[in-house]
Amino acid sequence: MKPALLIDGQLTNSEEAVISVYDHGFLYGIGLFETLRTYGGKPWLLERHARRLAEGCRALGIAYAPDISRMAESIAMLLAASGLPDAYIRWSVSAGAGAVGLPAGDYERPREIVYAKPLAPDAPQTRASKTLRLLRLRRSSPEGDVRLKSFHYMNNILAKRELIAGGAAPGTEGLFLNAAGHVVEGLVSNVFWAKDGTLYTPSLEAGPLPGITAAFVRELAARRGVPAIEGLYEPEVLAEADEIFTTNSIQEMVPAAALEDSNGNMLSSWTEPGEMTRSLMTDYRAAAERGSDDETYLS
């Protein structure tokens, strides 16, 4: 079976899928996407992903309003066509075709492209920890008031190349600092650390993406009575942490085994995931396996 995807709701062979060379997603990077995964064939945190996508489209003037029911049906159709019981889903909205040049008005004919990719088997209890390395390359400023999950990924790609050129071990997650030297986020993740029973994470003022998984983890922590403090932090606080973990919608939560400076020198290490990390990892998977009705889980 050849890989399938959806273009504007139509199931399409990936080898035959095309969009216009005048699409402003291609020409100017005007487009947004959400990555999410399914559990038991059901998309997790779909309502929250759809809400963030809608907010981003409004900010960019893209005439696109996600329909949650249709999204769920489309994902089910794509899973069936791809022969996948569960998958990594990327739901993309590109601005659509327009004249060469910067437009004055809104984008009225966006394109919708949905991809599915196999997931590797995984369980929180056996998940491998990762090495984190501080990056020399600074995080680019958000496109607007808040960072959007947009097609602009040059900053991330250059940072990944920095890790490779610097001899980082496979799977190492780079950690961005902003221009002021504050911790922002990972290459593909939000970052948290614990110290003396309190959880910390960079605030939106530092410039991270407002992560869907990160927000849910903060809610899980609050349910356990663990305070989560958002702020502006220098990288030195990471080396003093009792435990560190990263979050994203595909990997859920990943514990840190080591923290390196930008030259690969060890700053700190942890022999095993900390108690808070382990508890939240278990809570997260339990919530995800309940189904897609995430809005009622914490009520």
N, C-alpha and C positions, 0 to 999 in steps of 0.2 A: 504494500500500500504506500503510495506516494504521500508525503506530508501535505496536510490540508491546512487552510486558514480561511478566515471569513473576511470578505471585503464588502462593506456596506450591507452586511447581513447575508450575503450569498456565499455558499460554500465553494471554495476555489482551490484547484491544485496549485501548490506553491510555485511550481515551475511555470505556471501560466499567469500568475498574479502580476498586475502592472498598475502603476499610477502615473499621472502626467509628469513630465519633466518640468512643467510650470507650477507644480504643486508648491505652495509656499512652505510646507514642511520640509521639502527637499531644498528649495532655494534659500530659505532664511531660518530654518529651524523652528518655524511656528507650528508647534504641535505638542501634544501632551500624551502621557501614557500612564497606565497603572499596571503594576505587576501584582498578581495574587495567586494563590494556589487553592486547589480543591481538596477536600477530605471526604472520602466516600462519594465522590462525584459531585459534591456540592461546593460552590465557591464560598470561601470564608471571608468574613468582614466586607462582603460585597457592598452593603449599604454605605459603609464609610468610604470605600474606594470611589464609588459613584458620586458621593457628595464632594470629595476633593476634586474629582475630574470636572464636575459641573462648575465648581468655584473657579478652577483654573481657566475653563473655557470662557466664563464671563469676564475674567480679567484680561484675556487676550482678544476678546471680541469675536469668538468663534461660536457660531449659532449651532450649538449642540447641547441637547439636554438628555442625559442618560436615563434610560428606562430600566429600572432594576429587574422587573419581571422578564423583559426581553433579553437583558444581559444574561440572566440565569439560563433561559431557554437556549440562547445562542451558545453558551459555554457547554451545555449538555450535548447539543448537536455536534459541536467541534470535538468533544471527547469521543463521542461515538464514531465519528468519521475517521478519527485518528487512531482508534483502537486503544485508547488510553483509559484506564480506570480512574486515574487521577493525573493532574498535570500542573505545570507552571503555565500560567496564563498571562499574556501581555495584551492589554486592551489599549489600542492606540487611536488617537484622533488627530488627523493632520488637517491643516487649515484649508486645503483644497487649492485648485488651480486658480491662478491670477496672472495679471500682467507682470512682466519684469519691472521691478521698482517697488518702493515701499508704499503700501496702500494707505489711504486716508480713512477708509471706512472699515466696517466689520467684514468677517468672512462668512458668507451666507451658504456656501456649499462645501462643507467639510467632508473628509473621507474617514471612514471607520475601518480599521484593520485589526483583526484579532488573531493572535498566534497561540499555539499550544506546544509545549515542550515536555518530554518525559521528566519525571522526578526520580531521583535516586532514593532507594529505600532508606529510611531514617527513623530513629527513635531517640527521644531526649536522653535516655539513660546511657546510650552508647555513642552519642554525638562527640566527635573529636573537637578538642579545643584548638584555637588558632593563635598564631603569633600576630601581634599588632606592631606596626612600625610607623613612627612619626614621619610625615612627608616633608621634604624641603619645599616642594611646590605648594603655594598657598591656595586656599579655596577661593574660587571666584565669588564675587558678590552676587547675591540673588538678583534675578532679572527685574524684579519689582520690589514691592514692600515685603513680600514673603517668597522664599524659594519655591518655584514650581517644579513639578516632575515633568520637565520638558525634554524636547529632543536634543537640547544643547548638552552634549556629553564630552566635549573636547577636554575640559579640565580633568575629568575622571580618566579618560584614556591616556592623557599625558602622565598622570600620576601612576597609572598601572605600568606604563613603560619605565617610569623612574624606579619602581620596585624591581622590575626585571633586570634593568641595567645595574642596579645596586646589589644584585645577587641574593635578593630575598628568597626565602624558602617558598616552594609552591603553596598556594593557599593563604599566604600572608595577607592580612588586611591592612591597607594604608590608612592612616589617620590624618585628616586635614586640620591645619590651623588656619585661621583667617589672617587678614593683613595686620591686625593688631596683636597677633600671637595667641589668640584664644582657641581652645579646642572646639571644633565644629562638628565633624562627623567622619565616618569611614567612607571608603570608596563607594560602597554599595550598602551602607548601613548607618543607623544611628548608634551612638555609644552611650553606655551607662557604667557607673562604677559605684561601689559601696564602700563606706567607711564608718565604722562604729555603729552599724545598724541603720544608717541612713543612705538612701539612694540619691545619686547626683547625675545630672545630664545637662548638656549645653542648652541654653534658652534660645528661642528663635532670634533674639538679638544678635547671637553669634553667627547666625546664617545657615543652620542646618535645614534640610527638608523636614516639614512637619510630618513625621512618619506615622503611618497608620498602625503598624505593629508597636512602635514606640509608645504611642498614646494608650494602646490597650494594655501594654505591660505596666504603665504607670497606674492604670485603673486596678490591675491585679494586685500591684504592690499596696495600693490604698486599701484594698479589701483585706489584706493581711495586716493592716495597721502600720505599714512601712512608709514613712514620709519620702517623697521624691522632690528634691529641690532643683529647680532649673536656674542657671545663672551663667556668668562669664567666668571661665576657668583657664588658668595657665596649665600647660602640659605637665608641670611638676607634680600636680595633685594626682595624676594617674599613677605615677611611680609609687606613691604612698598608699594607694587603694588596697583594701582587703581583698577585693575581687573586681573584675571587669567583665562585661559582656557586651556584645553588639546585637542589634535586632534588624531584621528585615522580613518582608512578607513571605519569602520563599524559605529561608533558613530558620525562621522563627527567632530563636535566641541562641547565640554561639558564645561559649565561655572563652576567655582569653587565657592562654597558657604562659605567654610572655609579652613583655613590652620592650621594644627596641627604639633607640634614637634613629635619626635619619641615616646614620652611617652603619646601622646594623649592630651597634653595641648594646648589650643587655642592660636595661634599666631596672626591670623587676621580672619576677616569674612566680607562677602559682602552680603547685604540683597537681591540683585537682580543682574542679569547679567549686566555688564557695557555696555555703548553705543557702544564701538568698538566691543565687543564680539557679541552683538545683530546684528550689521550691517554685520559683516563678516559671522555669521551664516546664515543670510538671503541670502547673496550673494552666499554662498556655495551651499545651497539647490537649488537656482534658476539655478545655473550653472549645477548642477547634473541632474536636471530635463529637461535640454535642450537635453540631450542625451549623447552618448559616444564619440562624436567628440570633446574631450576636448582640443586638440592642437590648435583649431581655436577660442576657446572661448575668449581668452585674446588678440587676434591679433587686 
